[in-house]
Amino acid sequence: MRTKNLSFPVIKGFYYYQRIIVFVLGFALLLYACQPKSTNEDRSLENALSTFVLEDDFQIELIAGEPLVADPVDMVIDEQGRMFVVEMHGYPLDLSGSGKVKRLSDTDGDGIMDESVIFADNLVVPTGIMGWKQGIIVTDPPNVYYLEDSNGDGKADIKQTLLTGFALSNPQHNVNSPKLALDNWIYLGHEPAVTTTIYEGLLGDKGTDVYYPEKPELNRLPQNAGGRSIRFKPDTYDLELLSSRTQFGHTADAYGHRFLLNNSNHIIQEVLSAEYLDRNPHVVITGVTQSSSDHGSGAEVFPITINPQHQLLTDLGVMTSACGLTAYLGGAFPERYNQSTFVSEPVSNLVHVDFVKEDGTGFIASREHPDKEFLASTDAWFRPVNAYVGPDGALYILDYYRQIIEHPEWMAEEVVQSGALYNGTDQGRIYRITPKGTSPIDWSNKLTMDKASPEELLSKLSHKNAWWRMNAQRLIVDQRPESLIPQLKDLAISGESPMGRLHALWTLQGIGALDQETVVSSLKDPVAGIRENAVKLAELFLAQSPEFAENLLALENDPDPKVRFQLMQTLGYIESESAFQVRKALLFKDIEDKWVQLAALSAPFSESRKLINPVLDQYTATPAYNGLVQSMASMVGASMDEQAIYTMVQRATRKNTQNKYDWQPALLRGLAQGIKSKKRAGSHGASAGLLATTVFEHSSIEVKGAAIQVLEGIGLDNVKGKGLALSKAKEIALNKTLTGEERSMGIRFLALGNNAEYEDMLVDLVDVVEPLPVQLAAFRTLSKSQGNSFSQLVLDRWDSFTPELRDAAISAMMMNGERIAVLLGALEDGVIQKATIGWRRSVGLMANKDEKLRLRARAILTRPEGESEKIIATYQPALELSGTIQAGATVFQKNCAICHQMGEDQGIAFGPDLSSLKNRRAASIMSDILNPNLSIADGYDLWEVELQNGELHQGLISSETPTAINLRNAGGIDKSISRANIKTLKLVEMSAMPTGLEQSISLQEMADLLAYIRKSE
């Protein structure tokens, strides 16, 4: 079961589901949670402020509430001081068009809204809003609209569809949060459509191509924008995919660094931008973001709610519904908040603040208090979902104010039918937070920025509040006053305010008046953030003025790491020896930073490959160098450039008189990784010959093994003396005076030839008297043979197989339908035990393309209807037993650590981090353990990838970029896959965690495990 809230948060459960099961023990709790907990609770507007505990030195005001506004999810205050609010009434199941945009007004100047006008209606599930031109932009999937009141009657009479094609799914995954950025692009938050089963007919839309209806032939993006965020410019019909995705909300700091979120991770930095990733198709980069929080993903939160109304699988006490991320750039709060971000956590009825500080190419976000939130409410219906910084510098909080915010896709049908889903849909509040002593606002409908002269707008570019700066920039770019250009240049070069200089630069860019002289001056600005932006802007002049590059090269020794990082990316566009030398110097200066490494490799292949020799020449045996060497070699292998590969093989197989081969295995493994991802091309005879010689003559076992990995990609077909080499490999395989590792090399080499010639010999080597490396190598070679002999070997010798051989055997039996049929028969007959299969193979079997095999596997590997409930009932006594944390740690290591972490130090990051569950009910945790088909943490869907070469892989998509995905398997094993090599990618509708764990955990061990997870005894 997935429990999800509102249109942004997702309440984390545990694992993927096969079908929705709501078991009896939880059902009573679920119905109970839908009822008011106290008849004495006062949910009136008059009582609202009394429910809050706010950070010291701040005050909170209620400025709007029902009936003027209800179900608010986003707002904007435009240049005329008009407050527009998006109301999403339709969540969760009403797609009839009940959504609205309202314009709120304060007619008497007391700071409280007292007039509400419906500006636009008939919206489906509107998710975001921003000011634009003389109107507003609203996201309402599948569309993005421009709405304008052209006749002054207070209602929009112009409705233009700017973009279309986005999926209309669960609103938390829909396109949202349009924001005008410093660079004059409009950014949209977005992520893939959620998988839905019960409401597939209603919310199963996957979208189409995303495009401009007015110019359908221009700049079309793939279906639903590939589940990634986008940016666009309506005036010029520009439309681009971004490198990352975000759930509900995104923000940027004063210098344009973007921050994203998902339901459990409340602040994530986008480090690598999309425009740099397409320059080198041979580099597989699967991650472009990093978490900024120093208190972790699923960070602990501290609600004060009285009678909290959580649904069955709600994670308590941790970040589980993060949304509405907002950088505070208002200038009215105490100085320490100038580098802060606010995020809403509606499940826990609070607003969380972080203070963000520089950390190399990235940032670190730290909480203000160890055990207290910026704003928290005792009212269980307080559902903050978004925030907005106004022209007064205040922080406005949008309160959706609903009783239930989970989605009914993951609830009991009885709750859906009860009517409780829409309790509160006629309510909603907007609050204003300011430092204590701040006067009530008196600006609503009284701003006249729309009537300001160009010179007045120019002065606002230096305002301490980003609301004024961004609106001034937007209006100047719209108006394009030529008379203002000289003053803009003066401001950019010599303005007293750093923000004024920064915004003047981008305003000049927006009106097409930025010149080289201004950029050159800004490259020398004393403020690092301005230099960083100037480096980015310098890219506009590189094509027509190559000599301009000299100004960039002068920044080689800039003291700021973010300036150097941007410089590395920008220099990737310049093909010159001087630019290469600077890129090399930048790489070695910050080589321990993985982002700098990736930025270096993002340059075109012809430039990136030049870094290989310098890196090898200066190699030291550190993880940073090893990873970089392997990435560089993978790039060369993926290029399938025969000469480049041969040159690298020459160096990687060269004997070293000092017997130091630290970097050679990494080089060869990288080559193998890149080559394997491509279809074989070219003869590669010279490389194969060198590698074959290496296998027989090199003194390093590690180098020999890596050489065979490369040969597995390019083959032996064009090697002179192939037959002699195979004979030599056979002699090595049978030579019992050698170590098992050395003999295994001979067997692996034999596997490159015709296995049928050596089948009898290999069968004899699969014997308990042989060293394990020999057995495994022989067994894996036999597994590549055709016919039934291998399957029979497995069945005949199964009882004598050690665990590693059994693991290899099951993997080999999954290779094709004939072997799978034999395997299923062995499972039915009890020859092979079900527990031996493991989670990954179980899922693969139950998701097989062949319907007959799939149904047969499900009948064997799943429990009969009702059995899970019986098992849960059997384990109820465990909830009454006293467990110990120490004993529970042992149970965790034995049964859970292969897939789960318990904090950062224990276990493997495959499934959800179990430390985030410490505040959940023990009964709920136990139910998930015993019935893993019941629920899933968002982001832990299981995917099957079929490659162009026919290979099949399954796992979680742990990260993705425009050019690659990272597939993670149990044990935390990652596989980077280039999108160019993917034939099909599909969701596997099956649990990623096997049933049957109860077979290995006693009642007492369950009590111990629960104590360990919940850190209680």
N, C-alpha and C positions, 0 to 999 in steps of 0.2 A: 504494500500500500504506500502510495506517496501522499503525505499530507502536505498541502500547499496552502499558503495564505495569500490573500488579496491578490493584487496583480503584480506583486513585486517579490514579496517574501516567499520562501519555500520553507516549510517546516521539515527538517531533515528526519527521515526515517532511517532504514538500514540498508535494504538491498532491493534489487529489481524484483518485480512481481510477475508471476505467471497469470494469476487471476486475482481478483479482489475478494479477500476473505475477511470478514469481520467476526472474530470469535466471540463466544458468549461472555467470557469474563470481561472483555473490554466494552461490550455493548452497553451494559448498564452504566458504566462510567461515561460513555459517549453521550448517552441520552441525558445523564445527570448534568454533564458539562454544558448542555444546551439550555438549561433552565437558569433563571436568575437565582443567584446564591443567597440573596437576602431581600426581603420585601421592603427593607428600610433604606436601601441604597437610593440616594438622590442623584439622578442623572440629568438634572436640569442645568440650563445654562448658568443660572444664578449660583449654582454650587460648584461649577467646573473648576474655578481657580483654587478652591480650597483643597482639591485633590493633589496638587502638585508640590513636589520638593525640587527646588531649583538651586543651581550653583549660587554660592554667596556672591553678593555684589550685583546681582541681576534681578530684574523684575519681569513679570509676565502679565500681559493684558489679553483679554478676549476681545478681538475687534470684529469678528463676524461669526454667526452661528445660525442654526435653523430658526425660522424657515427661510432666511435669506439665501442660505447655502446648505447643501447636503452632499455627502460623498465626495468631498474635494480631493483631488489627487495631484494637481499641479496648479501653479498660478504665475502670473506675470503682471508687473506694473509698467505700463508703457510711458512714453515720453510726455504724455499729457496728464499723467498721474492717474490713469484709469486702471483699476484692478480687474483683471480677467481671471476667472477661476474655472478650471475644468472639473465637471462633475461626472463621475463614472457610476451611474446607477445600475447599469446592466450586470455588473459582476455579481455572481459568477456565471449565470446561465441565460440571462436575458439579452438576446441579440436583436431585439425589436426596434432599436433606435432610441433608447431612452436617455442617452448621453447628451449633455448640454455644455455650453460655455456661457457663464453668467458674467455680467459686468456689475461690480459692486461699487457703490458710491457712499461717501460721507457728506450728506447735504448740509449738516449744521456745524461742521468743523470741530466736533468733540472727539475725533479720533476713532469713532466706532461706526462701522458701516450700517446704514439705515435704509438703503435703497438697493434693490436687485432687479436687473433687467436681463431677460434671456437674450443673449447676443446671437447664439446659434443653437439649434436643437437637431433632433433626428440623427445624432451621432451614435455609433454602435457601442464601442468600448474605448472612448478617447483616453489617451494615456499621457499627453504632454502638450505644452504650449510655449510659445515665445513670440515676442514682438517682431514685426517685419513690415517694412514699407509703411502704409497707412493702416495696417491691420495686424493680423496675427497668423501664425502658422500653428496648426494643430495636428498631432499624430492621432489617427483613428484607423487602425489597420482594417483593410489592406491598403489604406490611402494615407497620404500626407496632404492636408488642405491648406490653402491660403484663404482666409476669411476677412472681409472688409465691409464696413458700413460706409457706403459712398454717398448716401443721401441724408445722413445726419439724424436718422430716426432712432438710433441706438441699437439697431439690429443689423446683422450682416446680410447684405443683399448680393454680395459677390462671394461665390464659393468656387474656387479654382482647385482642381486636383493637380498638385505639383508632381507627386510620385505615386505609383501604385505597384501592387504585386507582393506586398508583405503578407506573411501568413496571419490568419485570424485564428489564434490558438488560445491557450490559457493566457490571460493578459499579462502575467508576470514575464512571459517570454516575448511578448509582442514589441514591435517598434515603439520607442518612447523617448521622452526627454529631449526635444530639439533644443540645441544651444548654439548660439553664435559664438565662435571662438576668436581668439586674437588674430588668427591668420585669415579672417574673413570668410571661412567656410562655416556652414551649418552642420553640426555633428548630431547624429541620431544614435541613441542607445538601442541595442538590438542583440538578440541571440537566437539559436535555433528554436523552431516550434517544438513544444512539448509533446511527447507521445501520450495519446489518450486512448482509452479503451471503451469505457462506459459511454462517454459522450463524444465518441468519434464522429458521429454524424453531425454534431453541433460544433465541435471545436477541433475537428481533425484536419482542418484546412492546412496545407503545407505551403501555400503561396505559389506564385509564378515568377517569371523574370521580373526584376524590379527596374522600372523605366519611367521616363517622362511621357505621359499620354500625349502631350502636345508635340513631342519629337520622339516617337517610338523607335525610330531607327538609330537614335544616338545613344551611346554609352549605356547599353543594357547590361545589367548585372544578372548573375545566375539566379536560380530559383531561391526566393526568400533571402536574397543577398548572401547565400551560402551560410546563413546563420551568423554572419558577422555584422558589426556596426558599420555604418557608412557615413560619408560626408558628401555634401552637395552644395551647388551654387545655382539657385533658380534662375538668375538673370542670364547666365551663360550656358545653362544645361549641363554643367559639369557634374559628374557623379562617380564616386570612387568607393571601393571597398577599403575598410581599415584593416589593420593587421590583427585586431583582437575583437572581443565581444564583451558586452556588459549586460547585466540583468535589468534592473529598473533603476536608472540613474547613472550619471557620470559627471565629472567636474574637472576643472583645471585650475592650477595655481596662477599667480599673477604673470608668470613668464611662459605659460602655455603648456606646462607638463600635465599630461592627462592622467586621471585616476578613475578607476572602474570598480565594480563590486560584483559579487554574487551573494546569494542568500546567507552564506556562512562566513564569507571573507569580505570584510567591510571596507577594505581599502587596498587596491591593487594598482600598481603603476604600469602603464603601457610604456615599455622602454624602447622597443624597435618599431619604427613606423613602416607602413606598407610600401611606400615609394622606394625604400632602399632594398627590399627583399626580392624584387623582381629582376635585379640587375645580373644576378648570378644563379641561373637555374640549377646548377650542379651542387649547390650547397643546400643541405637539408637542415633547415632551422625550424624546430617544432615549438619553440617557446618564445614569446615576445613580451611577456609580462612577468612581474614579480610581486609577491606580497610585500606590502610595506609595514604591516603591523608588527610591532615587537611583542605583542601579546597574543599573536597567533591567529590562525584561521579558526572559526568557531570560538572566538574569544569569549571569556567569561563576562557576563553582564550582571547587574545588580538591581533587579526590579524591586519595587516596594508594593506591588499590587495586593490589594485585599480581595480575597476570593477570586483568584485568577481563573479564567475560563479557558483552559487549554483543551485541545482535542486529544485523542488517544495517544498519538505518537509525537506530540510536540516535544521538542528538546527544551528542557527548562534550564535557565541559568546560563545559557550560552547564546552567542550571536547566531540566530537561525533564520532571520527574516530581514537582513540588512537591505535598505533601500534609500533612495533619495540623497545620495552622497552630495554634499555641498561644501565647497571651500569657502571659508569666511574671508571675504575681501572687502568688507564694508567700512573699515576704518573707524568705527564708533566704539568698538569693544576695547577693553584693556589691551595693551600692546602685545602681550603674550599670545593673543588670539589672531594676530596678523598672519600666523602660519598654522592655522587650525582648520580641521574639517569636521563637519557634523554629519552624522548618519542616523537615520530613523530605524528603530527596532520595534515594530508594532506588536509582535507577539508578546514581548516583555513590557510593553507600555512605557517606553522610554526613548530618550534621544542621547546618543553617545558622542563624545567629543574626543578628538585626537590632536596632539600637537606634532606637527611634521617638521623634521629637520633634515638637512642635507646629509647624504651618505654616499660619497663617490658619484657614480653615475645614477644612483638611486636616492631613495628617501627612507627614513625610518619614522613611523607614526607611533607615538606613545600616548597612553591614557593619562589624564590629569590626576586622577585619584586611584589608589589601588582597589578601592571597594565602594565606589560611589559614582553615579552617573551625573551628567550635566543637568538633565531633566528627567524626572520619573513621576508617575502618577499612581495613586492608589486605585484609580478607576480602571477596571478590567476592559472597559469599552474604549478607552483612550488608544487610538490607533494612529500614531504619527507615521506618515508615509512619504513625506517630502518636506523640503525646506526651501526658502527663497530669501535672498538678501536684497532688501529694498533700497530706495534712494535715500532713506533716512539712516541707513547703516544697521537697521534692525534685522533680526533673524525671524522670519515668519515660518511658523510650523503649521502644516496642513494635517488636520486630524480627520481621518476617514470615519471615525466613530461608528464602529459596527460591533455587534456581539460576536459574530463568527467571521473569521477571515480565511479559514481553510477552504480549499476547493472541494466540491462534492464528488469529484472524480475519485476521491480517496476517503469517502465517508460512507457510513451506513445509509442505505436507501431510506430508512425510517426517518433519519434526521433531515434528509432532503425534503421529504414529504411533510415534515412537521411545520414548515414555514419559518423556522428560526433562521434560515440562511439570510433572510433579508431584514432581520431585526436591526434597526438603526439606519435603514436606507433613506429615511427622511431626515436624518440628522447629520451634522458635520460642523466642525469648528475650525477657525483660523486664529492663531495666537501670535502676538508680537512680543519678542524678547529683546530687552534693551538693558543697559547698565542702570542701576538704581538711580533714581532722581531724574531720569529722562522724561521730558514732557510728552503728553499725548501728541499724536501726529495731527497736522493741520495742512496736509498737502493734497489730499485726495481730490481729484478733478481740478487742481489749482496749479499744477505744473504747466509750464508753457515752453518746454524745451523744443516742442515741434515748431514754435515760432521764433526760435533763437536765430540770430545772425550767424554766418560762418565763423566770425571772430569769437562770438560767445561760445560756440561749440568747441572751437579750438582751445579755449581756456579750460574746458571740462576734461580734456584729455589728460590733464595733470591732477585731476581730483583724487582725493585719498580713497574714495569709494569707487569700486570697479563698476557699479551700476551706471554712474555718470560717464565714466571713461568709455565703456562699451557702447552705450547708447549714442554718445557723441561721435564715436568712430563710425558706427553704423549710419547715422544721419549724414555725416560728411561724405562717406562713400556713396550713399544714395544720391546726394545732391551734386557731387563732383565739382565744387566751385574752383575754377582755375585761379581765381584771385587769391586763394588761400595757400596755394602751393609754396610760394617763397616762405611764408610764415611757418608752414609745416616743416620745411627743411631746416629752418633756423631752430625750431623746437627740437627736432630730432638730433641736431648736432650740438646745440649749446643750451638746451632747456635745463632749468635747475632741478626739476623733478625727474627722477629715473622713470617713473611711470609715464610721464609726459613724453619723454624721449622714445620710450618703447612704443607707445601707441601712435606717435607721429610716424614712426617707421612703417608700421603696418597699415596706417591710414594712407600713406603715400603709395604703398604697394596696392592697396585696394582701389585707388583711383588711377592707377597706371602711371604715376608720376615719380616713382622711386628712381633715383639715379645712382651711378657708381660712386660718385663723390660722397654722397650721404652714407652709403653703406661702408665705404672705407673708413670714414670718420667713426662710425659706430663700432667697427671692429676694434677700435682702440678705447672704447668707453670704459670708465673705471668700474662699472657694474657688470659682473660676470653674466648675469641673465640677459643683458642687452647684447653683449658680445656673442653669446650663444645664438640669439635670434638673428643677429647680423650675419653670422656664418651661414645660417639657413637661408636668409634672403640673398646672400651672395650667389646662390645657385642660379638665380634668374639671369645672371650676366656671364656665366661661364661659356655658354655656347657661342655667343657673338663676340665675346672679348676674352680670348684665352689668356691674354696677358694679365687679366684681372686676378688670376690664380695666385700671383706673387703676393698679393695682399693677405691671402689666406695662409700661405706657407709661413708667414711671419709669426703666426700664432702657435707654432710648434711647441713652444715652451710656456704656453699659457698656464698660470697657476691653478686654474679651476678645472676639475675633472670633467664637468659637464660640457664645458667649452671644448676641451680636447676630444670628448666623445662625439660631439656634433661635428667637429672638424674631421674626424676620421670618417664619418659617414659621407660628408660633403665631398671630401677629396676622392671618394670612390668614383666620382664623375669625371675626374681629370686623368688622362693617360699621358703622363710625362715622367721622366726620371726624377725630377725634383719633387713631384707630388708623391711618387713611390717612396722616396727616401724619408719624407716626413711621415707618411703612413707607417713605415717601418719603425721609425723612432717612437711614434705614438703607441704602437703595439707593445714594444718592449718596455716603455715607461709604465704601462698599466696592464701588463700581460696577465696578472692574477685576476683581473676582472673579466668574467666570461662574456659580458656584453661588449667589451672592447674587442675581444677576439671575434665575435660574430659580426661586429661592425666592419672589422678588417676584411673578413671573408665575404661580405655582401658586395664588395666591388666586383666588377665584371671578371670573369674567369681569367682572362688574359692578364689582368692586374693582380688578382688574388694569388695566382700560382707563383708569382715572383717572390712571395714571402716565404715560400717553403725552404729554400736553401738558407736564408738568414736564420730562420727558426731552428733548423737542424744544426747549423753551425754554433748557435748559442745555447743549445739544448742543455737543460739540467733536469735531473730525474725528479720532477714534481708533478702532481696531478694536473696543474694548469698546462704545463708543456705537453704532457701525454695527451690530454684531451685535444689540444690545439693541433698536434701532429696528426692524430687520427682524423680529425675533421678535415684538415687540409688534404690528406691522402684520400679520404672518401670523396672529396670534391673532384680530384683527379680521376679516380676510378669511375665515378658517375659520368664524367665527360666522354668516356670510351675513346679518348684520343690515344691511339696506339703508341705513338712516339712518346707522349708524355708519360704513359703508364710504364713503358720500357725504361725510360730515364729514371723513374722512381724505383723500379724493381732493381736496376743496377745498383743504386745507392743502398737500398734496403737489404741487399744480399751480400754486400761487400764484407769481406772478413776484416775484423779489426784485430790488429796485433796485440792490443791490450785486453782483448776479450771483453770489451764493453759494448753491449748491444742494446742499451736501454731504450733507444728510440726506434730501433728497427722493427720489433714486433708491432708497435703501435702504427708504424707506417704501413706495414703489410696488412694489418687488420683493417685499417681504414680503406686501403685499396680494395680489399675483399668486400667490405661493406658497400662501397660505391658501385663496384662491378656487379654485385649480386642483384642490385636494384634495377639493373638494365637488362634488356635482351642482348644476348651475345652478338658482338659485331667485330669484324676484323679477324685476322688469323692469330695475332699475338704469339706467333711461334717463337720469336726471340725471347720474349718475356717468359714464356712457359719453359723454354730450355734452361734459362738461368734459375728459375724456381725449382725445377727438377734437380738440378745439380746441388742447389742449396739443401734440399731435403736429405740428400745422401752424404753431403760433405761438411755441412756447417756444424759447428760445435755447440750451438745453442738450441736446446729442445724447443724453447719458446719461438725462436725464429723459424725453425723447421715447421712447427705447427701452423704458424701464421702464413708461411709460404704455401702450405697445402690449402689453406683457406682461399688464397688467391687463385690457385690452380683449379679449385672447384668452380670458380667463376669463368675462367677462360679456357679450361680444358687442356687435354694433352694431344689433341688431334694433329697438331702441326709441329710436334716435337720430334726431331730426328733421333733415332734410336729408342723409340717409344717401347718396343718389345723388350729390349735389353734393360731399360729402366724398370719395367714391371717385374722382370725376373729378379732383379736386384732387390726390389721391394718385397718380393715373396721370401727371399732368403732372410731378410731382416725380420719379417713377421714370424718366421719359424725358429729363429736363433734364440734359444733359451738362455744363452750366456748374457744377452742384453737385458736391460731393465724393461719392465712392462710398458713404460712410457715410450721408450725407443722402438719397441716392437709395434706399438700401436701406430707409430708413424708409417711403418711399412704397410700396415693394413689399410690405413687411410689413403695411402698412395695407390694401392691396388684398387680401391674403390673408384679411382678415376678411369680404370680400364673396363674390360668386359668381365663382370662379376661371375658369369656362368662358368668360366674356366676355373675359378677358384672356390666354387661353392662348397665342395666337399671339405676342402681344407678349412674354410671358414667355419663350417658347422662343427668341426672337431675342436676349433679354438673356443667355442662357446661352451666351456666346461669349467666346473668349479675348481679344478686344479690349476687353471690358468690365472695369471694376475688379472685383476678387475679391468685395468685399462685395455688389456688384450681382448678380454671378453666383450667389453662394450664396443670397441672398434670393430671387431668381427661381426657382432650382432647388428650394429648400425649399417654396416656394409651389406649384410644379407637382406636387411629390410628394404633395400632398393631393388631387389630382384622381383621379377614377375612370377605369376603363378601362385599355387597354393602351398608350396613347400615352406615358406616362411611362417605362415599362419599355423601350419601343423607343428613346426618347430616350437613355437610359443606354447601351444597347448601341451605338447609332450613334455616340455621341460619347465613348465610354469612353477611346479612345486619346488624346484631347485634354484630358481632365480632369487638373487638377493634384491633388496629394494631398488637399487639403481637400475638393475636389469629389468625389473618389472616396470619401472617408470618408462624406460626406453621402449619396452615391448608395447605398452599401451599406446604410446605416441605413434609407433609404427603401425599398429593395428587400426589407427584412425585415418590412414592415408587414402583409402579408397573404399567404395561401397562393398566390394566383395569381402575385404578384411573386416569391415564393420559388422557385416552380417555374421561372420564367424565369432567376433567378439561378443555380440549380443547373445548368440547361442551359448557361449561359454558363461556368460553372466546368468542366463536363465538356468543353466545346468549346475551352477555353483562351482564350476571349475575355476573361474576367476571371481574374486569377491567384489561386490559393489563398492565397498569402501576403498578399494585399490584405484578406482577410476579417478577420483578427485573431482573438484569443482569444475575445472576448465574442460576436462574431457566429457563430464556429464552434460554440461551446457552444449558443447559441440555436438554430442550425440542427439540430444533432444531438440536441436535446431537444425538438423541435417536437411539438406535440400530435398532428398528423396523422401516423399511422404510416408512410404511404407516403413523405411528405416526409422524415421522420426517418430511415428506413432508407436512403433515397437519399443524404441528406446524410452519413450515417456511411460509406457506401461510398466517397464522394468524398473526405472529409476525414480519414479515419483510415488508418493504415498497415496493410498486409496482415499477417497473422499471421507472426511471426518476423522482420519487417523491423526492429523496434526492436533486437533482439538483434544483427542484422547491423551496424546503425549503431553500436551500442556497441562491437562488436568492431573496427570501422573506426577508432574514435577511441582505441583503446588506446594507440597511440604517443604521444598527447598526454600521457599520464601519465609518460612518460619524458623529455619535453622540459622544459627550464628555462623557467619563466615569470617575468615581471616584474610586480610589483604596479602600477607606473605604467601599463604597457600594459593590464593587466587592468582598471584603473579605466575606461579608455576603452571597453573591450568591455562593461563593466557599464552604463555610461551609454547606450550605443547599443542594447543588447538587453534589459536587465533593469530599468533604473531606473524605467520606466513603471509597474511593478507592485511592485517590491521596494525596501526601504530597505537601506542598508549602514550600520547605526548610525543615529543620529537626524538626521544632517546630510545624508545623501545618499539620493536616490531618493524614492519615494512609498510610503506605507504602505498597500498593498493585500494582497499576498501576504506570506508570512513574511519577517522580517528576516534577511537572509542573513548578517549578522555573527554570528548564533548558531550558524552551521555551521562556524566556523573550526577546531574540533577534530575534525571528522569526517574520515573517510578521503576522499582525493581521488577515488577510484574511485566511492564512493557518491554524492558530490556530482555527478559527471559523469553517472552513470546517471540521476539525477533530472532533470538538465537535458535529456538526450536522450530520456528516456522518462517524461514527466511524468504519464502515466496510472498510474505505479507506486505513488505514495505521496502523502500529504497531511499537512500539519500540522493538528493538532486545532483546530477553530474556523474552518477555511477552507473549509467546505462552500459550494457555490454554490446559491442559492435563486432560485426564480422567484415573483414576486408579481403576481397579477392584481388590479387595483383594481376597485371597483364601477363605475367609468366605462368599463371595458373595457381600460384601459392595461395593458401587460405590462412588467415590469421584472425584470432579473436582477442579482445581485451577492452579495456576502458580507454577512451580518448582522453588522455590526461592533459594534453595541450594541443593546440593547432595554430598554424599560421597560414597565410595565403598560399604557401607552396608546399606545406608538409603537415602531417599529423604525427603525434607520438602515441603509440599504442602500448598500454601498460598491462602486463600479465601478472598473475599471482607470483609472489616472491619479489614483487617490485621490479620485474624485468621489463625494460623499456625497449621498444623497437621504433625507430624513426622511419617513416614511410613518405616518400615523395608523392605528392598528389598526381604527378604525371604518370606514376606507375600503378595507380589504382584503377582497376577495371570496374568494380562495384563496391559500394559501402552501404551496409544496411544494419539496422538495429536488430539485435537478437532478442526476441520476446521470451526471455527465460531468466530465471534467477541466476545471479552470478555466484551465489553461495549454495553449496549442496545441503540437502536435507540429511538427516541421519546423525547429526552431531551428538544426539542423546545417547548413541551407542557407545560413546567413549567418555561421557561425563556423568558421574554419579550425582545423586542429590546433594551430597556434601560438597562436591567439587563445583556444582552449580552455585551453591550458596557462597563458596569462596570466590568464584569468578565474579559474581554480582558485587560482592564486597570490594573486590579489587577495582572494578570499573567505577563503582560509585564512591570509592575511597572512604568506605565506612565499615565498621565492624560491629 
